[in-house]
């Protein structure tokens, strides 16, 4: 059976299904929040430029 684990920057093993593996939790939350704001902003720009979309 093939080993499916990887290792984070501290050398600890993690499963490929883990989110933000190797990234500090608070930094991961900040990145997710920034992505959410970016999506809203991108939609706003699309509505201005191409209202029919």
N, C-alpha and C positions, 0 to 999 in steps of 0.2 A: 504494500500500500504506500502511495506517495505521501510524503510529509507536506501538508498544506500551510504550515505556519511560516511566519516571517518574524523578523526581529526589529524592534524599534531602536531609536538612537541610544537608549540606555542599555540595550542588549537583552531586554525582556521579550519573551515570545508573545505573540498575539495572533489571533485568528484573523483571516482575511476579511471577515464580516464586520470587524470592529470599525467604528467611524472615528476619524481623526486619530488613528493609532500613531503614537509617538509625538503627538502635538499636545501641549498643555491644554487642559480642559477649558480654562477661561479664554485662551486664544482661539480655540475651536468655536466657542460660542460667539465671540466677537466676529469671526470670519463668517459664520452663518447669518448673523444679524446684518452684516454689511452686504452680503449677497441678497438678502430680502429687500433691503433698501434699493439696491441697484436694479433689481427686477421691476420695482414700482417706478423708478425713474425712467428706465428703458421703455416701459409701457407708455408712460406719459409722453415721451419724445415721439414714439410711433404714432400716438393719437394726434399729435400736432402735425407731423410730417405727412402721414398717410391715414387720415381719419376713417377711410373705408375698411381698413384692415381689422 
